[in-house]
Amino acid sequence: MSQPRVVVLGYGSGNVRSAVRALERVGAEVTLTADAAEVEAADGLVVPGVGAFAAVMNQLRFVDAPRLIERRLAGGRPVLGICVGMQVMFEDSTEYADGTDDVAGDGGSRVPGLGEWAGTVSRLDADVVPHMGWSEVRPPARSVLFDGVESERFYFVHSYAAKTDPAAGLAESATRLPQATWATHGEDFVAAVENGPLSATQFHPEKSGDAGAQLLRNWLATL
């Protein structure tokens, strides 16, 4: 059986080598690139993200990533977002490029995301922010990503998160309803989403030991 070919989107986000190595360890042939032809041809695309939401969106636009991601999803080609790479799949965020927040809360300065899922990414309401460390997650029944690791802990580093169910407001008859996995730090937030070809995790599977490695294997098995 040939190795699945995975592109980790190279657009300037920091610390992506750990994701490349983790995917290689679980059996993928991995290329770090933003080349359109390679992104389109890959069996799977990983969208990493480190830093402020607005800065990541600017970097993604610079390499035409919104169009590349949309083309893959329209063709049913798998995409996995990680950390801010998950957050940008939502409609918008209150986090500015310098890491400060839309403290007025009026939405007038919200930063638009890719809009694959409804909802706004906002600062966690917790005694300690950022949320940094290992936390339990609550996946839905019959989760593909969390098969075999439903009760494990995963490693988080973030100050912002989506807090509303991405399936909220969608008709139950809709095909491929997004399924959310939840975690708690001060308040409940979305820890992962599975939605047909689009999956994403707020935590870092590449930094989550054996549990994270199994989650990546589970994703590779869908390619």
N, C-alpha and C positions, 0 to 999 in steps of 0.2 A: 504494500500500500504506500503511495507517494505521500510525502509530507504536505500538509496544507500550506499554501503560500499566504503569508500575512504581511501587509504593509502597516507599519507604525507611522502615522502621519508626522512627517518632519516639517514643522512650520516655525520653529524657534522656541517651543516650550522647553523648559529646563528639565533635567533629570529624567530623560526618557530611556536612557540606556538600560536601566533596571527592568523596564517593561520589555525591551527587546530580549534581554537575557532570560527573563522568566518565561517568555513565550518559546524561546529556543529550547529551554530545558524541558518543556512539556511536549515537544515534538513538532514545532512549527518551523518552517523556513521563513525567516523574517528579513524584511528590508525596511530601512528607515529612509523615507523619501516623501516628497510632495509632488513627484512627477505624475501628471494626470493619467498617462497611459498605464503606469504601474499601479496606481490607485484603482483604476477601473478593472484591470486584469486580475487583481489579487482575489483569492478566495475569501479573505476577511480583511477588514480595515479597522485598526485601532486608533481612536482619537484620544490622545492623552491631554492633560491640561494641568498646569501649575501656575498659580498666581491669581491676579484679579480677573474677574469675568470680562470686563470691558477690554482689558489688554489682550486676553486670549481671543476674543472675537475679532479684534483688529488684526491680529496675526493670522487668524484663519482666513479672513477676507483677503489678505495680502497674497495668499497662495491659491485663491479661488476655491477654498475648501467647502464653503456652503454649497456651491454648485456640484462639486465632486461627491459630497455626501448625499445630496438629494438624488443625484443620478443613480448611485448605488442602491439607495433605498427604493427608488421607483422600480428598479429591476429586481427587487427582492434579494439583493446582495448583502450579506451580513456586515454590520458595523457595531463596534463596541466602544462606548465612551467611558473614560476613567476620570474620576475626580471632577475638575472643572470641565473636562471633556464630556461629562454627564450633564453638568449644569447648563452648558450652552445649548443642549437639546430642548430646553424649556423656552417659554415665550420671552421672558426678560428677567432682569436682575436689578436689585437696588444698589449693587456694588459698582462704584466708579473705577476707572482705570488705575487710580492711585491707591486703591484699596479702601477708600472711605465710603461712607454710606449715604443713601438718600434719606437723611434724617428727617426731612419734612414729611416723608411718607405720602406725598401727593401723587406719586407716579409720574410726574412731569419730566423727570430726569432719568427714568429707568432705561437701562441699556438693553436693546433688543437682542434676543438670541436667535437660534435657528427655527424655533417655533414648531418643532416636531411634536411637542407635548404642551398642553395648557399648563399655566402656572408660573408664578414668580419666584425666583430664587432670592432669599433674604437672609439677613444676619440671624444666627441662632440666638435665641433668648435663653441663656444659661449663665450660671454663676462664673464659669470658667470658659473663655473663648480665646483661642481656637479649641475645638474638640480635637484632642491629639491622643491617640492610643487605641487600645483594643476594645471593641464593643460587640455585643450580641446583635444579631439581626433576626427579623421575623419574616421569612419568605412566605409567599402564597403556596397553597397546595399545588402539587404537580409542577413545581418550579424546575426548569431545565438547568439554569445556572447553578442552583444550590443543591442539586441532586447529590446526596451523600454528605453534604456539609451544612445541613439545615440548622444544626445546633452549635456550629462553630463560631468563633469570634474572628473579626476582621479588623484591619488596621486603617484608622481614619486620621486625616489631618485636614481640617477645614473649619472655616468660620461662618460660611454661608451654606444654605441647603434649600431644596424644595420642600415644602411642607403640606402641599395639597395633593391629593390623589390625581395622577395624570388621567385617570379614567373618569373622573368626576365630570358630569354633564354630557357624557357620551351615551348614546343609546345602547342598551344591553344587547341589542341585535347586531351591533356593529362588529365587523370582522376584526380580529386581532386587537381586542381591547388591551391596552397596556396593563400589565400586572406589576404592582408595586411591592417591594420589600421594604420594611420599616425598621428603624432603629430609634433610640432615644438618647438625647443629651440635652437635659434641661426641658426639652419638648420633643415630641415625635417629629421625625423627618424622613424623607424618602432616601433609603440607603441603596436601592437598585431598582431598575425597571427592565422588564422583558416585554417586547412589543414586536412580534414577528421578526423581521431581519434586524431590528434595532434593539440593542441591549446596552445597559450602562450601569456603572457602579459608582457611588460616591466615595467609597473606600478604595484603597489601593490593593488589588489582588496580588500585584507583583511584590508587595511588602508584607503579605499576610501568610507567609509560611506555607505549610502543607495544605491548609484550607484554601488559600488563594490559588495555589498550583492546581488543585482539583477543580476549582471554579473555571480556571483558564482551559483545562482539559475539556470540561463540559462544553465550553463555548466552541472550542476547536471541533468538537464532535458534530456541531451543527453546520459546519462549513461544507 
